[in-house]
Amino acid sequence: MRFTTLPEPLLEFGTGTHICPRAGIEQMGVYDKRDELRRTELRIGVVGRGEGVDLLDEWLAKCRAGLERKAGSKLPNLFRGFGGISPDHGFLTRIINSPQYTRTLQKSEINSALKLETRATRIDRAVALFYEQVRFLAENRAVDVIVCVLPNELFDSVTTRAEGEAADNELEYNFRRILKARCMHLGTPLQLVREKTILITKNSGDQQDPATKAWNFATALYYKGNRTIPWRLVEDNAKPPSCYIGIGFYKSRDGETVSSSLAQVFDEFGHGIILRGTPVSIDKKNRRPYLSEEQAYELLRDALEEYDRALQHMPARVVIHKSSHFRESEQVGFRRALEEKSIRSRDFVAITGTDIRLFADKNYPPKRGTLLAMSESDGVLYTRGTVDFYKTYPGMYVPNPLRITAYDQDSSLESLCEEILGLTKMNWNNTQLDGRLPITLECASKIGDIMKYVDPKERPQVSYSYYM
């Protein structure tokens, strides 16, 4: 066994590098400032009731002007102030919203939805109300992203059952997932916010301070509206150009049918391509889904063809991250696809949970980046833990490490873990630097949540912005 503490991966921004997304954007501007196709104005469509629209107007005004960091905090790097959204600072863009880009929900329609007897029928009605207004904006206004502001009572109504209310039918019903799936074909990403989230009061009782909310909101809005990336991993010229593929599984809405597989393809610059797989089998012993040899071959073949179509070249190296262990049939199928495309360098990596825990000699958990290598192909990696830059452990619960198991392996275990640690920082839905899962599997999980609601005959969107 061998202990190592991996260094915090660097991110690249407009004029330099930093380990922290917030500090990097604030000090050096977004990475894609050098992209001639980048939009310097983002037009924001808005759907909500009158009070919600007013709250969003006020929130956007605060985001433009900036918000001070958490009052009284002695952790300035963790609770960083938000410098605002403007054409000459940070995000280097202008946020535009106006009554022309706004569609207001009628209170009578909302009240009618609230009175429906079951949560499933309330969700169906709420989705229909928002969908009609989203469709109008997507088809008739040149907006880059649409913000749906959920009334507090409507959110409560579609997420919980009233006391004494009968349980829903056996199908899973989730308002957010259904709305995103229903609107996907319209071609404009959605950002959902609750009225209570953007209402800033001194006694709001929120766990997240306003500046942190603004960082996460603005970054997600920027990525969804611009379709480009605010930061990327620093390129390692010593490695061959690599493609990272995440494979996960999701259950159908009834929870009883055979699970389906999906793949998320990322290059080292953060571009993504999303695919939907085919129904898969379930292992009778451990009840875990797995791919047949032919399914593994077809999934990777299709992923590489989409990669080639998007980037007009094949990668020199493929890394497959999987949320379960690799069966021999899966490895054989993946190798067939790689050999067919003449790709020689590969790493098949299972990223799973573990009961193994490490304990530091202080009150804080082990440092993020702590690696216990148990063999050349098996280790335990802490992607969450104490962060020196924050001078604390920025979590509420004891962090759970990841078990990293390499099967078909051309890279060292330490190198694979360094990549995983870097890919935990490529989630544009969160600007805190210590994500738990690499974006390959984080994205695969979120895609599955939405994909189960997408009609099998419909071609799903290939951008992560429609699922986050």
SVG drawing of the C-alpha trace seen along z (x, -y; Angstrom):
<svg xmlns="http://www.w3.org/2000/svg" viewBox="-59 -47 64 62">
<polyline fill="none" stroke="black" stroke-width="0.4" points="0.0,0.0 1.1,-3.5 -0.3,-6.9 -0.1,-9.9 -1.6,-13.4 -2.3,-14.5 -2.0,-18.2 -5.1,-20.3 -5.5,-20.4 -5.1,-23.7 -7.9,-25.3 -7.3,-27.6 -9.1,-30.9 -8.9,-33.9 -5.5,-35.1 -4.0,-32.5 -4.6,-29.6 -5.9,-29.0 -7.2,-26.1 -10.5,-27.8 -13.3,-28.6 -14.5,-31.7 -11.1,-33.2 -10.1,-32.4 -13.2,-34.0 -12.9,-37.0 -9.2,-37.7 -8.6,-36.4 -12.0,-36.3 -13.7,-33.3 -11.6,-30.9 -13.7,-31.3 -13.1,-35.1 -10.7,-34.2 -13.5,-32.5 -14.7,-34.7 -18.1,-33.0 -18.7,-33.6 -21.8,-35.7 -21.2,-39.0 -24.9,-39.4 -27.2,-36.7 -30.9,-37.2 -32.9,-35.7 -36.4,-34.5 -38.5,-34.4 -41.6,-32.4 -43.3,-32.8 -46.2,-34.5 -46.1,-38.2 -44.4,-38.2 -41.8,-35.6 -41.0,-37.7 -40.4,-40.8 -38.2,-38.7 -36.1,-37.5 -35.7,-41.1 -34.4,-42.1 -32.1,-39.1 -30.7,-39.7 -30.0,-43.4 -28.1,-42.1 -26.1,-39.7 -25.2,-42.5 -24.0,-44.8 -22.4,-42.1 -22.9,-40.8 -20.6,-41.0 -19.2,-37.8 -20.8,-36.1 -20.8,-38.5 -18.7,-37.6 -17.0,-34.7 -13.3,-34.1 -13.0,-31.9 -12.7,-34.4 -11.7,-31.9 -14.7,-29.6 -17.2,-32.4 -16.0,-34.7 -17.9,-37.8 -19.5,-37.9 -18.1,-40.7 -21.1,-41.0 -21.9,-40.3 -20.7,-42.9 -19.0,-43.1 -15.7,-44.2 -15.3,-41.9 -15.4,-38.3 -18.0,-36.7 -17.4,-39.5 -21.0,-39.5 -24.2,-41.4 -27.4,-39.8 -30.5,-41.1 -34.1,-40.5 -37.1,-42.5 -40.9,-42.3 -40.7,-41.2 -38.8,-38.1 -41.3,-37.4 -44.4,-35.3 -46.5,-35.5 -48.5,-32.7 -52.0,-33.5 -52.7,-33.1 -56.1,-31.5 -54.3,-28.7 -51.8,-28.1 -54.6,-28.0 -56.5,-25.5 -53.4,-23.3 -53.0,-23.4 -56.5,-22.1 -56.0,-18.9 -56.3,-15.8 -53.1,-13.9 -49.5,-15.0 -49.2,-13.3 -52.1,-15.4 -50.7,-18.5 -47.4,-17.9 -49.0,-17.3 -50.9,-20.5 -47.9,-22.5 -45.7,-21.1 -48.4,-22.1 -48.6,-25.6 -44.9,-26.2 -44.5,-24.3 -46.9,-26.5 -45.1,-29.7 -41.6,-28.2 -42.7,-27.1 -43.9,-30.6 -40.6,-32.1 -38.5,-29.5 -40.4,-29.8 -41.1,-33.5 -38.3,-35.2 -34.5,-35.1 -33.6,-34.0 -30.5,-32.1 -31.8,-30.5 -35.2,-30.5 -35.5,-30.9 -38.6,-29.2 -39.5,-30.8 -41.4,-28.3 -44.0,-29.8 -43.3,-28.5 -46.7,-26.9 -46.6,-25.2 -43.1,-23.8 -44.3,-22.4 -47.4,-21.0 -45.5,-19.1 -42.8,-17.8 -44.8,-16.5 -48.1,-14.8 -50.6,-16.4 -51.5,-14.6 -53.9,-11.8 -53.3,-12.0 -53.2,-8.6 -49.8,-7.6 -49.1,-8.2 -49.4,-5.4 -46.3,-3.2 -44.7,-5.5 -42.1,-8.0 -43.3,-11.6 -40.8,-14.4 -41.8,-17.9 -38.3,-19.2 -37.4,-16.1 -40.6,-16.0 -40.5,-19.7 -36.9,-19.5 -37.7,-16.4 -40.9,-17.9 -39.1,-21.1 -36.0,-19.5 -37.2,-19.5 -37.6,-23.3 -33.9,-23.8 -33.5,-26.3 -32.0,-25.3 -34.0,-25.8 -32.9,-27.2 -35.3,-26.4 -35.3,-28.6 -37.6,-28.8 -39.0,-32.1 -37.7,-31.6 -34.2,-30.9 -33.9,-34.3 -35.6,-36.2 -32.8,-37.7 -33.7,-38.6 -31.6,-38.9 -33.5,-36.1 -34.0,-33.7 -32.4,-30.8 -30.7,-29.6 -27.6,-27.4 -26.1,-29.1 -25.2,-32.7 -26.3,-35.1 -22.8,-35.5 -22.4,-31.7 -25.9,-31.5 -24.9,-34.2 -21.7,-32.4 -23.5,-29.1 -26.5,-30.8 -24.4,-33.0 -22.1,-30.2 -24.9,-27.8 -26.7,-30.6 -23.5,-31.5 -22.8,-27.9 -26.4,-27.2 -26.8,-30.5 -23.4,-30.6 -22.8,-26.9 -19.1,-27.5 -17.0,-26.9 -16.0,-29.4 -12.9,-27.3 -11.1,-24.2 -8.5,-21.8 -4.9,-22.8 -3.8,-20.7 -1.0,-18.1 1.1,-18.1 2.9,-15.0 -0.3,-12.9 -1.9,-11.9 -5.2,-13.7 -7.7,-11.9 -11.5,-11.3 -13.3,-10.6 -16.5,-8.5 -18.8,-8.0 -21.2,-5.1 -24.0,-4.8 -27.4,-3.1 -30.9,-4.3 -34.2,-2.7 -37.3,-3.2 -40.1,-5.2 -41.9,-2.1 -38.7,-0.9 -39.4,2.6 -38.2,2.9 -34.7,3.5 -32.4,0.6 -30.9,-1.3 -27.3,-2.5 -26.0,-5.9 -22.7,-7.5 -21.3,-11.0 -18.3,-11.8 -15.9,-14.5 -12.7,-15.7 -10.0,-17.4 -11.5,-20.8 -14.8,-20.0 -16.9,-19.6 -19.6,-16.9 -21.6,-14.6 -24.6,-12.7 -25.9,-9.4 -28.7,-7.1 -27.9,-3.4 -30.1,-0.3 -31.9,1.7 -29.5,3.9 -29.6,7.0 -29.5,7.3 -27.1,9.6 -29.2,12.1 -26.7,12.3 -26.0,8.7 -28.9,7.0 -26.5,4.7 -27.1,3.8 -24.4,4.7 -23.8,4.6 -23.5,7.5 -20.4,7.7 -22.5,6.5 -24.0,3.6 -20.6,2.5 -19.3,2.6 -22.2,0.6 -22.2,-2.0 -18.5,-2.8 -18.6,-2.6 -21.5,-5.1 -19.8,-7.4 -16.6,-7.5 -18.5,-8.2 -20.3,-11.1 -17.0,-12.3 -15.4,-12.2 -18.4,-14.0 -18.2,-16.8 -14.4,-17.3 -13.5,-15.9 -10.8,-13.5 -10.4,-10.5 -8.8,-10.6 -5.4,-9.0 -6.6,-7.7 -9.9,-6.6 -10.7,-6.5 -13.9,-4.8 -15.4,-5.6 -18.1,-3.3 -20.2,-3.4 -19.9,0.4 -17.2,3.0 -16.3,4.2 -17.5,7.6 -15.3,9.6 -18.0,9.3 -18.0,5.5 -14.2,5.3 -14.3,7.5 -16.9,5.3 -15.1,2.1 -11.8,3.5 -13.5,4.4 -14.7,0.9 -11.3,-0.6 -9.5,1.8 -12.0,1.0 -11.2,-2.7 -7.4,-2.1 -7.2,-3.5 -4.3,-1.9 -4.2,-3.7 -7.0,-2.9 -8.0,-2.8 -11.1,-1.1 -11.8,-2.5 -14.6,-1.5 -15.5,-4.3 -17.6,-3.0 -18.3,-3.5 -16.3,-1.9 -16.6,-1.1 -12.9,-2.0 -12.3,-5.2 -9.1,-7.0 -8.7,-9.2 -6.5,-12.2 -4.6,-13.1 -6.6,-16.3 -10.3,-17.2 -10.6,-17.5 -11.1,-14.7 -8.2,-13.6 -7.2,-16.2 -8.9,-16.2 -6.6,-14.3 -5.5,-11.8 -4.9,-8.4 -4.4,-5.1 -3.0,-2.8 -3.6,0.8 -2.1,2.2 -1.1,0.9 -4.7,1.0 -6.8,0.5 -7.0,-2.4 -9.2,-4.7 -9.4,-8.4 -10.7,-11.3 -12.3,-13.8 -13.9,-15.5 -12.1,-16.4 -10.0,-19.2 -9.0,-21.8 -5.9,-23.9 -7.1,-26.8 -10.3,-27.0 -8.5,-26.4 -11.3,-24.0 -13.4,-21.0 -16.3,-22.6 -18.8,-19.9 -21.5,-19.1 -21.0,-15.3 -18.0,-12.9 -16.8,-12.6 -17.1,-9.2 -14.1,-8.4 -14.2,-6.6 -12.9,-3.2 -10.9,-3.4 -10.3,-0.1 -8.5,0.1 -9.2,3.1 -7.6,2.5 -4.9,0.1 -2.2,-1.8 -1.8,-4.6 -0.7,-4.4 -3.2,-4.4 -1.9,-7.8 -2.3,-9.3 -5.8,-8.0 -6.7,-9.5 -5.2,-12.8 -7.5,-12.9 -10.5,-12.0 -9.7,-14.7 -9.5,-17.2 -12.8,-16.1 -14.5,-16.7 -14.0,-20.4 -15.7,-20.4 -19.2,-20.8 -20.6,-24.2 -23.5,-23.8 -21.3,-24.3 -18.3,-26.7 -17.0,-25.1 -13.8,-23.3 -14.4,-20.0 -17.0,-18.0 -17.3,-14.4 -17.7,-12.6 -15.9,-13.3 -18.1,-15.1 -18.3,-12.0 -20.3,-10.1 -22.0,-13.2 -23.3,-14.0 -24.3,-10.4 -26.4,-10.4 -28.2,-13.6 -28.8,-12.5 -30.4,-9.3 -32.8,-11.3 -34.1,-13.2 -33.7,-10.6 -36.2,-8.2 -38.9,-10.9 -37.8,-11.4 -39.8,-9.5 -37.8,-6.7 -38.7,-8.0 -37.4,-11.5 -33.7,-12.3 -32.4,-13.8 -30.2,-16.9 -26.5,-16.1 -25.5,-19.1 -25.2,-18.8 -26.9,-22.2 -30.3,-20.6 -29.9,-18.1 -28.1,-20.1"/>
</svg>
